Structure formats: structure tokens, C-alpha cells
Amino acid sequence: MNQKRTNFLLIGDNQTILESPLARQYLKKIKLIYIDPPYNTNSAKSYDDKTDSGKWLATLEKILRLLREYLAENGCIFISIDDNEYASLKLACDKIFSKDNFLGTFITRQSQRSNSKFINTAHEYILCYAKNKNSLERFSVKRMDIPEQRAMIKAISGEVKKLLPMGRKAAEKRLRQLIGEYCEKYEITWLKNYNRVDDDGNIYFASDLSVPGEPREVSIKKINLRLAPLKTRGWVSDKKFIELHSQGALAFRGGRPYQKNYLGDASDNAPSILNFYSRFGTKDLEALGLRDVFDTPKPVQLIKFLIRIANLSDGDIVMDCYAGSGTTGQAVMEINNEDGKAINFILIQKKEPVSPESKAFGRCGAFGIEPYISEIIKLRLKRVIEKSAQSIDLDIIEPGQGD
């Protein structure tokens, strides 16, 4: 296996592959692991999802112990699960990764379903653990990557830009009204900071550019900036002023400079409740012309959200050893395309037969592929690569091809 190119789809039993020399060269090198194991509910239509609870947990514990070996010191793992086995999985993870490395549980909203005599379940979970919490960077997320906040920001920005031809005062007046309405509607306060509009109609808040330190005069001919010393504080560095000027991020009020912090770039700690509905995953497949080939795909945007909060850099590797329809692979490729990243992935999926009673079985025939989950993931990744603006290398390795 060529270590310089780390986009792999490995076909076979995940425990066997994780124990093989083929994969073990990546021990302690994986920055992020995401897995969506069978939930042991007997609810999936396209593959087997029911076994004895003790056997299910014993099998998954073996996988989790192996996966911990693959995590880098500053790595983390995300595990999707539902109510059926959440409690037993949480206890197992506390034992394997340590309670001290538990980062929290995301709750993902699901579509409302009238399928219960008592409680209509409209959520699932994502358990999150670090290899070493002390080595992990803070989880931060752009508000534009959270569906409901993206919708709010776009709505506010759209209204403000419509009023810009009437002048900034009119635009800012309407902005203040909108801020009041949305803060009350969503019971938030952070939006109140973003109360100014620039000449292009972009919404921002202005942050102070003074810093603790000795007062100093600023004279930067390159950007025609002169500032008198403050009484008790210093100014940020000349380099910072030049950088902000080049970005168009300097604002002036009363002759004093401030930094523009745009609403579109706003970020926050990762929220625990996520609105990435299951139907989004189905639509992701439909967008690739792959309707009904898989009945429980995770949304691409959900996996992209997890990758982004985990602060991955070029050359970092994402691993998924229950790759299913290939959502994780598509998420990595899309992030690379959108964010100019060079993140790699390792996907593992066994050659699991598609249930003959499922819609997916017939769809496999229509697409001219054998009725196996591994063939579905190959087809999906191929279509994502064809649609990508980037050149993407993918090695597909199956048993019998050697290491």
C-alpha cells in the first residue's frame, strides 16, 4: 500500500482488516474515526441488523479496542447509535476509551414517526470520545454549517442587502429590527453583536484593536494609517493592521479603527443538538442518481460537520470501518473541494449481501452491479469522483489482491 496516497476502500471483514499488516501501518495516525455500526434493532431493510445483544456488544467492543489503537494522540472517535443500545455502548466506551476522555453526546433530530404506542422516537445519538482529551483542540463550528442558523443568517442578510440601495442607515435600522425578532424567536443573544452593515451589505460587529501593553504611535505608510498613542493601552501589531486592511476588514468609528467580524464567518462551540435529518442522507443518494440503493444513509452534511469541528489539516486521515453506502468518503471529498483541504480517508466495508426483499436489491440489478453493500459503495464513490472538480485517487482493495 502506498502511504503517500491514502484514499482507500478496503473490502472485507472489518476486524480482519484492522488486524492485518495492510491497515496496521496506520496505527496511531488516524485523526478522526466515524462509525455507524448496525443498531441491533431489526429495522434495516437492506441488510441484517439484528443479533443477540450480548454478542452484538462483544463484537463491537473488539472493534472499538482495535480502533483506539489507530487513533492519533490528538484524535477522536464519533459513534452513531440509537436508544436500543445507547446505554450498553456508553458503558463499553467508558471502559475502552476512559470516562476522562468522554467529550459528550450529540443528539441528532430525526423525522417524526408515528410508530410507537408510547413515545414517537425523533432522535438518535453520536457518542464522542478523545484518545487523549488533553491533546485535543477545542471543537468550534461555523454557524453557517448548522442548518437552522444558516437559514437564519441567509434570511437576515438577504433582507438587509435589499435595503442597501436606500443607504446604510436604512439597512442597519432594519437589521436591528430583525435581530430583535430572531433573538426573541430562538431565545439567543449572540446575534445582538452583529449590528453594523458595510458598503457591500455585509453584516458585522466591530471589535476593538487595542491590546494590553505600553501605549505606542502607529504610522504605516503602506496603508496610510496613523494613530496617536492611547492613554493606557497599546495597539495590535503593524502586521495585524496590514493584514486586516488587505482583507477589507478594517472599520473606522470616530477616527478609531476596529476589526470587522462578519456574520457569515461567525463561529461557536459545537452544539449538542443537531438538525441533520435522515431524509437528507436519502436526498444525497438521489442527487447522485442512486435512489433506493440504501435505506439508512447518514447525511453527508452531518459527517462534514463532524470533520470540520475536529480541526483536520492537510494529510490527516478519516477512518470508517462500517462504511455502508460511503457517506464518509463523499463527505471527505466534498470538504476537500469546498475548503481547499487535502484530507484522506480509509473506508472498510465487508462484502455483505443486500436483502432480496429490499428495494435496494432490485436497484442493484438496474445499475448492473452485484447485490452487495460493497458494490453500492463502489458505485457511489465513483459517481462522487466523476462529479468532483478535483483529481481524486482511490484504491479499492479486496481479499485476494494482496497487501
DOPAFI-657729 format. One record per residue (C-alpha): x, y, z; residue number from 0. Coordinates in steps of 0.2 Angstrom, whole numbers, plus 5000, padded with zeros to 4 digits. Example, Ala and Ser with C-alpha at 12.3 -4.5 7.8 and 13.67 -1.06 7.14 Angstrom:
% residues 2
     xx     yy     zz    nr
   5062   4978   5039     0
   5068   4995   5036     1
% end
This chain:
% residues 403
     xx     yy     zz    nr
   5000   5000   5000     0
   5007   5017   4995     1
   5007   5028   5010     2
   5008   5044   5000     3
   4991   5041   4994     4
   4978   5037   5007     5
   4961   5036   5000     6
   4957   5018   5001     7
   4941   5007   5001     8
   4945   4990   5009     9
   4933   4976   5006    10
   4932   4963   5019    11
   4928   4959   5037    12
   4932   4975   5047    13
   4940   4966   5062    14
   4951   4955   5050    15
   4957   4970   5040    16
   4960   4981   5056    17
   4971   4966   5062    18
   4981   4965   5046    19
   4998   4972   5041    20
   4988   4981   5027    21
   4980   4993   5039    22
   4991   4992   5054    23
   5004   5004   5046    24
   4991   5017   5051    25
   4991   5014   5069    26
   4991   5030   5080    27
   4990   5040   5063    28
   4971   5042   5062    29
   4964   5060   5067    30
   4946   5056   5066    31
   4936   5039   5066    32
   4917   5039   5062    33
   4907   5023   5063    34
   4889   5020   5061    35
   4888   5001   5066    36
   4872   4991   5065    37
   4860   4997   5079    38
   4854   4979   5083    39
   4836   4984   5080    40
   4830   4973   5066    41
   4824   4988   5057    42
   4835   4990   5042    43
   4828   4983   5026    44
   4843   4982   5015    45
   4855   4972   5027    46
   4855   4961   5043    47
   4853   4972   5059    48
   4848   4960   5072    49
   4858   4949   5084    50
   4859   4944   5102    51
   4863   4959   5112    52
   4877   4951   5121    53
   4885   4945   5105    54
   4882   4962   5097    55
   4891   4971   5111    56
   4906   4959   5112    57
   4909   4961   5093    58
   4908   4979   5094    59
   4920   4980   5109    60
   4933   4971   5099    61
   4931   4983   5085    62
   4932   4998   5097    63
   4948   4992   5106    64
   4956   4990   5089    65
   4950   5007   5083    66
   4958   5015   5099    67
   4975   5009   5093    68
   4973   5018   5077    69
   4968   5035   5084    70
   4982   5048   5085    71
   4985   5056   5102    72
   4975   5071   5096    73
   4962   5061   5088    74
   4944   5057   5092    75
   4930   5045   5088    76
   4912   5048   5084    77
   4899   5033   5085    78
   4881   5034   5079    79
   4868   5024   5089    80
   4850   5025   5095    81
   4841   5021   5111    82
   4841   5002   5109    83
   4859   5000   5113    84
   4865   5018   5119    85
   4867   5013   5137    86
   4877   4997   5134    87
   4888   5006   5121    88
   4891   5021   5133    89
   4897   5009   5147    90
   4908   5000   5135    91
   4916   5016   5128    92
   4919   5022   5146    93
   4929   5006   5149    94
   4939   5006   5132    95
   4942   5025   5130    96
   4941   5030   5148    97
   4927   5041   5156    98
   4940   5055   5157    99
   4940   5055   5138   100
   4922   5056   5135   101
   4918   5073   5126   102
   4899   5072   5126   103
   4884   5065   5116   104
   4877   5074   5101   105
   4858   5071   5099   106
   4853   5071   5080   107
   4835   5075   5076   108
   4825   5063   5065   109
   4809   5064   5056   110
   4793   5062   5066   111
   4787   5045   5065   112
   4770   5038   5072   113
   4777   5021   5075   114
   4775   5018   5094   115
   4762   5016   5107   116
   4770   5027   5119   117
   4784   5039   5113   118
   4787   5043   5094   119
   4806   5042   5093   120
   4813   5058   5084   121
   4831   5057   5088   122
   4847   5047   5088   123
   4864   5049   5096   124
   4883   5052   5092   125
   4894   5047   5106   126
   4911   5056   5106   127
   4927   5051   5114   128
   4945   5058   5113   129
   4961   5047   5113   130
   4968   5060   5125   131
   4956   5074   5129   132
   4971   5085   5135   133
   4979   5084   5117   134
   4963   5088   5108   135
   4959   5105   5101   136
   4943   5115   5105   137
   4928   5110   5095   138
   4922   5125   5085   139
   4909   5126   5072   140
   4905   5140   5059   141
   4887   5145   5062   142
   4884   5143   5043   143
   4887   5124   5045   144
   4872   5122   5057   145
   4857   5121   5046   146
   4844   5131   5056   147
   4857   5145   5059   148
   4862   5145   5041   149
   4844   5148   5036   150
   4843   5162   5049   151
   4859   5171   5043   152
   4854   5170   5025   153
   4836   5177   5028   154
   4843   5191   5038   155
   4857   5195   5025   156
   4845   5194   5011   157
   4833   5207   5019   158
   4847   5219   5023   159
   4855   5219   5006   160
   4838   5223   4998   161
   4838   5239   5008   162
   4856   5244   5005   163
   4852   5255   4990   164
   4842   5266   5002   165
   4858   5268   5012   166
   4867   5260   5026   167
   4856   5269   5039   168
   4840   5261   5032   169
   4849   5244   5031   170
   4855   5245   5049   171
   4838   5250   5056   172
   4830   5235   5048   173
   4845   5224   5054   174
   4841   5230   5072   175
   4823   5225   5070   176
   4827   5208   5063   177
   4840   5205   5077   178
   4826   5208   5090   179
   4814   5197   5081   180
   4826   5182   5079   181
   4833   5184   5097   182
   4816   5183   5104   183
   4811   5168   5092   184
   4826   5157   5096   185
   4830   5164   5113   186
   4848   5169   5108   187
   4858   5184   5112   188
   4874   5182   5102   189
   4866   5189   5087   190
   4864   5206   5095   191
   4883   5209   5092   192
   4881   5209   5073   193
   4873   5226   5072   194
   4883   5235   5058   195
   4882   5234   5039   196
   4897   5238   5027   197
   4896   5246   5010   198
   4894   5230   5002   199
   4879   5225   5013   200
   4889   5213   5024   201
   4884   5212   5042   202
   4897   5213   5055   203
   4902   5218   5073   204
   4917   5229   5076   205
   4929   5223   5089   206
   4942   5234   5097   207
   4960   5233   5091   208
   4968   5240   5107   209
   4978   5227   5117   210
   4986   5227   5135   211
   5003   5235   5134   212
   5013   5251   5133   213
   5005   5265   5123   214
   5013   5267   5106   215
   5010   5278   5090   216
   5006   5269   5074   217
   5012   5275   5057   218
   5010   5263   5042   219
   5013   5272   5026   220
   5009   5257   5016   221
   4990   5258   5021   222
   4990   5277   5025   223
   4987   5273   5043   224
   4992   5285   5058   225
   4986   5283   5075   226
   4991   5293   5091   227
   4995   5283   5107   228
   4981   5278   5118   229
   4982   5283   5137   230
   4984   5266   5145   231
   4984   5253   5131   232
   4994   5248   5116   233
   4988   5244   5098   234
   4989   5227   5089   235
   5004   5225   5078   236
   5008   5234   5062   237
   5007   5217   5054   238
   4989   5214   5060   239
   4984   5231   5054   240
   4991   5227   5036   241
   4983   5210   5036   242
   4966   5217   5041   243
   4967   5231   5028   244
   4971   5218   5014   245
   4956   5208   5019   246
   4945   5224   5019   247
   4941   5220   5037   248
   4946   5237   5045   249
   4932   5248   5050   250
   4933   5266   5057   251
   4922   5274   5070   252
   4926   5292   5077   253
   4943   5290   5069   254
   4947   5274   5078   255
   4950   5258   5069   256
   4940   5242   5073   257
   4941   5224   5066   258
   4925   5219   5055   259
   4919   5202   5061   260
   4907   5196   5048   261
   4891   5187   5052   262
   4894   5174   5038   263
   4911   5169   5047   264
   4903   5168   5065   265
   4908   5153   5075   266
   4904   5145   5092   267
   4907   5129   5102   268
   4899   5114   5094   269
   4880   5112   5099   270
   4874   5096   5107   271
   4858   5095   5097   272
   4860   5094   5078   273
   4846   5095   5065   274
   4853   5084   5051   275
   4838   5073   5047   276
   4839   5056   5040   277
   4830   5061   5024   278
   4845   5072   5020   279
   4855   5056   5018   280
   4842   5049   5006   281
   4842   5065   4996   282
   4861   5064   4995   283
   4860   5047   4986   284
   4846   5054   4975   285
   4857   5068   4969   286
   4869   5055   4963   287
   4855   5046   4954   288
   4856   5032   4967   289
   4838   5032   4973   290
   4833   5017   4985   291
   4850   5009   4984   292
   4852   5010   5003   293
   4839   5013   5016   294
   4848   5021   5031   295
   4862   5033   5024   296
   4869   5046   5035   297
   4868   5064   5029   298
   4884   5070   5021   299
   4882   5087   5029   300
   4882   5078   5046   301
   4899   5070   5043   302
   4906   5086   5036   303
   4900   5094   5052   304
   4910   5082   5062   305
   4925   5083   5052   306
   4926   5102   5052   307
   4924   5103   5071   308
   4938   5091   5073   309
   4950   5103   5066   310
   4958   5092   5052   311
   4973   5098   5042   312
   4980   5093   5026   313
   4987   5075   5026   314
   4975   5070   5041   315
   4966   5054   5039   316
   4947   5049   5042   317
   4943   5031   5045   318
   4926   5022   5044   319
   4926   5004   5046   320
   4907   5002   5044   321
   4907   5012   5028   322
   4890   5007   5022   323
   4885   5017   5007   324
   4900   5028   5008   325
   4894   5044   5016   326
   4910   5047   5025   327
   4920   5045   5009   328
   4909   5058   5000   329
   4910   5070   5015   330
   4929   5070   5014   331
   4929   5073   4996   332
   4917   5087   4997   333
   4926   5096   5011   334
   4942   5095   5001   335
   4934   5103   4986   336
   4925   5116   4996   337
   4938   5121   5009   338
   4954   5118   4999   339
   4959   5104   5010   340
   4969   5088   5007   341
   4961   5076   5019   342
   4962   5057   5016   343
   4951   5043   5020   344
   4951   5024   5024   345
   4934   5015   5022   346
   4931   4997   5027   347
   4916   4988   5021   348
   4913   4969   5021   349
   4905   4961   5006   350
   4888   4960   5014   351
   4873   4954   5003   352
   4859   4965   5000   353
   4842   4958   5007   354
   4832   4951   4992   355
   4816   4958   5000   356
   4823   4976   4999   357
   4821   4989   4986   358
   4840   4990   4985   359
   4841   4973   4978   360
   4831   4977   4963   361
   4840   4994   4961   362
   4857   4985   4961   363
   4851   4975   4946   364
   4845   4991   4937   365
   4863   4998   4940   366
   4871   4982   4933   367
   4880   4979   4950   368
   4880   4963   4961   369
   4868   4965   4976   370
   4881   4968   4989   371
   4883   4983   5000   372
   4902   4984   4995   373
   4896   4986   4977   374
   4884   5000   4981   375
   4898   5010   4990   376
   4910   5007   4975   377
   4896   5014   4963   378
   4893   5029   4975   379
   4911   5034   4977   380
   4914   5033   4958   381
   4899   5045   4955   382
   4906   5057   4968   383
   4923   5057   4960   384
   4915   5060   4942   385
   4906   5075   4949   386
   4921   5082   4958   387
   4931   5097   4952   388
   4947   5088   4959   389
   4958   5074   4953   390
   4955   5060   4966   391
   4964   5044   4968   392
   4955   5030   4976   393
   4962   5012   4978   394
   4950   4998   4980   395
   4957   4983   4988   396
   4948   4966   4991   397
   4953   4950   4998   398
   4964   4940   4987   399
   4973   4955   4979   400
   4987   4955   4992   401
   4993   4969   5004   402
% end
